[in-house]
Amino acid sequence: MGAERKATLGENCVEREVAVMSTINIKVEELLKQVGIFDEVHLKHDFLSRIVKVMKTQGYMDNDTIKCRLAMVIYHAKRLTGQTLIPSLDDPGSIYLKSSDNPKLQSLINEMSERYKAVPTMELVRTFICFVIAAYITESIS
């Protein structure tokens, strides 16, 4: 299942879902506030912005690639450094429960869960929120 899960997540599924948010009129900052992690993200804004700026100086990455790489930095930070960049990511269940206050967002998460059955829902929520954070940071410094 591990290889299957990696393959499923590696096929740009979550990146597409972040793009879909625009069709249901959910702004990334608004979404972060709704799930209760905006303040945590704001505390790390300078650090995460510096990562984006370094990536941009390399010159060969477009914004989508930068968002994807930043999302993976956020996602893998605990495994690589022993520390989570955004502590709420350790509890995707709370993020999932808070998303239920927004029917459009809850519907989007449920659709993703149905579409990517090989990925446990909480892991999908965690991955999705990493991409939302990356979109927020990247958009805020563009």
N, C-alpha and C positions, 0 to 999 in steps of 0.2 A: 504494500500500500504506500510506503514512503516514496518509492520511485514514481508510482502512478500519481501521487499527490503533487510531487515536484513538477512532473510533466504538465499536469493540469494547470497549476499556478503559473508555470513558465510560458503558457500560451497567451499571455497578455489579457487574461480574463478580467483581472481586477482593474487594469488600466482602462479597459473598455467600460467597466461599471462606473468608474469615476467620471468618464466622459458622459455617460448616460444621466448622471445627476443633473446636468444642465437641462435635459429635456423635462425633468420633473421640478425644475426651479428650486433646487437646493444649492445654496452657495456654501462653499467649503467652510468659511468662518462660522456661518450660521449652524452648520452641521456639527462642528466641533463644540460650539456652545450648547447645542441641544443634547449632546451625549456627555456633557460635563467635563470635557478635557481641554477646553480652550485655554484656561489659565496655565495648565501644565505646559502646553505647547508654547504659549507666549513666553514663559520663563526660559525656554530653550531656543527661542527665536534667533537670537544673535548667533549662538553656536551653530544652529542648523543653516542659517543664512551664510555663514562663512564657508561651510561645506559647499553650498551651491555656488558661491562666488569662485571658489577654487576650481570646481568643475567647469564653470563657464570660461575661466582663463585658459583651459586646455583647448578650447576653440572648436573641437570637432563633435561636440554633443549638442543635439537640439533640445528644446525644452522638455519634450516627452521622455527622452532618454535621461535627462537630469532628474526629472520627477521619479522615474522608475528606480534609478540608482539611489536617490535619497531615501525613497521608501524602503529599499533593502538595507540601507545603513540603519535606519530606525528599527526595522524589523529584527535584524541580526545583532544589534548592539549588545544585548545581554549575553548572547552566546559568545561573542567575540571579546567583550571587555568585562563581563561579570556584572555590569550595571545596565539597567533599563534606562533609555533616554526619557521615555514618557511612562512613569510608573503605572498609570491606568491600563497600559497595554498588557500588564501582567494579569489583568482581570477583564477579559473581553466579555464575560457574562454580564457585568455591570453596564458596559457600553451597549450591549444588545438589549438589555432591559430598558435603558434610558431611550433607546431608539424607538421603543414602542409608543412613545408620546407623539411621534410623527408618523401618521399612517403611510405617507409616501415613502419615507425612509424604511420603515418596517417592511413595506411591500417589496422594495428594492432588495433588501437583505434576504427576504424569503425567496424571491425569484432567483437570486444568486445561489442560495443553498440548494434549491431544486435543480438548477442548471449544472452545478458542480458537485454532484452527490459524493464524489470521492473525497472531498475536502470536508472535514468536520465543521459545523456551522461556526463554532467559536473561533476556530483557526481562520476561517474565511472573514469573520468580523475583524479580527486583529489585523489581518493582511489588508483588508479594505481600508481600515482607519489609518494604517501606515501610509497608504497612497493618498488619502484625504489630507493628512498632515503634510506630506510632500507637496501636494498641489497647493496648499495654503502658503507654505513657505516660499515656494518658487514663484507663485503669483504675486506675493507681497513684495518681492524685490525686483520684479521684472520692469 
